[in-house]
Amino acid sequence: MDQDARTVIFDLDGTLADTSGDLLAAANGCFRDLGLGDLLDARDAGVALRGGRAMLALGFSRSGSHGTLEVERQYPNLLRRYEEAICDLTTLYPGAVEAVERLRSAGYRTGICTNKPEALAEALLGKLGVRALFDSLVGADTLAVRKPDPLPFTTAVERAGGVPSRACLVGDSDTDHRTARAAGVPSILVSFGPSGEDMAALGPEVVLGSFDDLPQAVDGLFL
């Protein structure tokens, strides 16, 4: 562990990549299995990025025919469907790769802290061809707790070779913001995701409108 290393930890869904299309497709597949048809569309991208159970709950609320127990029954089916087509519609946000490469060239350690199950995150990063850009990956099931508990974040920092006191978190949600606050580190929240218009109200250290601006923003946090 390098006490002088500076580390940038990234959320994955809605921060580095727009995964909403594949997530929504997996949920709609579950609904079709039950004879309900497609219950979600592109307008539900923000819900998709909150996870599988949130999508299932929203869809069933619209159908009026299933409740909480069916959410839990369908969740494994959703994960299976998502794993089978994890990168059909997913794209990295413009400039994401270049920004991470610039940070690494400047000596920063980089890692991922996501509430996506670790194996799915590994698979997605591999298919996107960017796994080698990150020194660590902590998923929803890597530890006994998940974000907004600070432990997944601090673990991602330490596994990347850094120390939490010289790290920051780049994310797209209130969960990421609360994680950073709990860890006592700055947060950078992106405004180009589905919930982007809500990020400024959370009061992060930086609201990021483009990955082109990330290296300069990060440098400013560590002056």
HELIX and SHEET records of a PDB file:
HELIX    1   1 SER A   20  ASP A   33  1                                  14    
HELIX    2   2 ALA A   42  ASP A   44  5                                   3    
HELIX    3   3 ALA A   45  ALA A   48  1                                   4    
HELIX    4   4 GLY A   52  SER A   63  1                                  12    
HELIX    5   5 THR A   68  GLU A   84  1                                  17    
HELIX    6   6 ALA A   96  SER A  105  1                                  10    
HELIX    7   7 GLU A  118  LEU A  128  1                                  11    
HELIX    8   8 ARG A  131  LEU A  133  5                                   3    
HELIX    9   9 LEU A  151  ARG A  159  1                                   9    
HELIX   10  10 PRO A  164  ARG A  166  5                                   3    
HELIX   11  11 ASP A  174  ALA A  183  1                                  10    
HELIX   12  12 GLY A  196  ASP A  198  5                                   3    
HELIX   13  13 ALA A  200  LEU A  202  5                                   3    
HELIX   14  14 PHE A  211  ASP A  213  5                                   3    
HELIX   15  15 LEU A  214  LEU A  221  1                                   8    
SHEET    1   A 6 SER A 136  VAL A 138  0                                        
SHEET    2   A 6 ARG A 109  CYS A 113  1                                        
SHEET    3   A 6 THR A   7  PHE A  10  1                                        
SHEET    4   A 6 ALA A 167  GLY A 171  1                                        
SHEET    5   A 6 SER A 187  VAL A 190  1                                        
SHEET    6   A 6 VAL A 206  LEU A 208  1                                        
SHEET    1   B 2 ALA A  17  ASP A  18  0                                        
SHEET    2   B 2 THR A  91  LEU A  92 -1                                        
END                                                                             
